[in-house]
Amino acid sequence: MGKQSGPLRVYHLTAHSGIQGAGVAVVTGNMWLGLLEWLAHTTIDEAKVRGRTTFAQALALQIFCKAVWLACLVLFATLSPGASISLWWH
């Protein structure tokens, strides 16, 4: 993350994570998964900035989260009769 300190650090973290969450919401068509991504991405990046995880560990966790959102989406689609995986795939 570019801004690791300073008065706008929280703003940059929130905006960066929000963009990631919005991307997940758009691709999956699911606002809740987007919000979960926003929360997870914020938590992971904050841990990285505080030195609790390395850059590689944070990236691995973020990729893992994307895999979890995909698994949730597929599981929901297979368990819900008539449900589509996404707005993009009808």
C-alpha positions as CSV (number, residue, x, y, z in Angstrom):
1,M,0.0,0.0,0.0
2,G,1.4,3.4,-1.0
3,K,0.4,5.5,2.0
4,Q,1.6,3.8,5.2
5,S,1.7,6.8,7.4
6,G,0.4,10.3,7.6
7,P,-3.0,12.0,8.3
8,L,-4.7,10.4,5.3
9,R,-3.6,6.9,6.0
10,V,-7.0,5.6,7.1
11,Y,-8.6,7.3,4.1
12,H,-6.2,5.7,1.7
13,L,-6.7,2.3,3.3
14,T,-10.5,2.6,3.2
15,A,-10.6,3.8,-0.4
16,H,-8.1,1.1,-1.6
17,S,-10.1,-1.7,0.2
18,G,-13.4,-0.2,-1.0
19,I,-12.2,-0.4,-4.6
20,Q,-11.3,-4.0,-4.1
21,G,-14.7,-4.7,-2.5
22,A,-16.5,-2.9,-5.3
23,G,-14.6,-5.1,-7.9
24,V,-15.8,-8.2,-6.1
25,A,-19.4,-6.9,-5.9
26,V,-19.4,-6.1,-9.7
27,V,-17.8,-9.3,-10.8
28,T,-19.9,-11.6,-8.6
29,G,-23.1,-9.5,-8.7
30,N,-23.3,-9.9,-4.9
31,M,-23.1,-6.8,-2.7
32,W,-22.5,-8.9,0.5
33,L,-19.5,-10.6,-0.9
34,G,-18.2,-7.1,-1.9
35,L,-18.7,-5.9,1.6
36,L,-16.9,-9.0,3.0
37,E,-14.0,-8.3,0.6
38,W,-13.9,-4.7,1.8
39,L,-13.7,-5.8,5.4
40,A,-11.2,-8.6,4.8
41,H,-9.0,-6.4,2.6
42,T,-8.9,-3.6,5.2
43,T,-8.0,-6.1,7.9
44,I,-5.3,-7.8,5.9
45,D,-3.7,-4.5,4.7
46,E,-3.8,-3.0,8.2
47,A,-2.0,-6.1,9.5
48,K,0.6,-5.7,6.8
49,V,1.1,-2.0,7.6
50,R,1.5,-2.8,11.3
51,G,4.2,-5.5,10.5
52,R,2.1,-8.5,11.5
53,T,2.3,-10.0,8.0
54,T,4.7,-9.7,5.2
55,F,3.8,-8.4,1.8
56,A,3.8,-12.0,0.4
57,Q,1.6,-13.2,3.3
58,A,-0.9,-10.4,2.8
59,L,-1.1,-11.1,-1.0
60,A,-1.7,-14.8,-0.3
61,L,-4.5,-14.0,2.1
62,Q,-6.1,-11.6,-0.4
63,I,-6.0,-14.3,-3.1
64,F,-7.4,-16.8,-0.6
65,C,-10.3,-14.5,0.1
66,K,-11.1,-14.3,-3.6
67,A,-11.2,-18.1,-3.7
68,V,-13.5,-18.2,-0.7
69,W,-15.9,-15.7,-2.3
70,L,-15.9,-17.8,-5.4
71,A,-16.6,-20.9,-3.4
72,C,-19.5,-19.2,-1.6
73,L,-20.9,-18.0,-4.8
74,V,-20.8,-21.5,-6.4
75,L,-22.2,-23.1,-3.3
76,F,-25.1,-20.7,-3.1
77,A,-25.8,-21.2,-6.8
78,T,-25.8,-25.0,-6.5
79,L,-28.0,-25.0,-3.4
80,S,-30.5,-22.4,-4.5
81,P,-33.0,-23.6,-7.2
82,G,-33.1,-21.3,-10.2
83,A,-30.2,-19.1,-8.8
84,S,-27.5,-17.8,-11.2
85,I,-23.9,-17.6,-10.2
86,S,-23.8,-14.0,-11.2
87,L,-25.5,-11.2,-13.0
88,W,-23.0,-11.8,-15.8
89,W,-23.8,-15.5,-16.3
90,H,-27.5,-16.1,-16.8
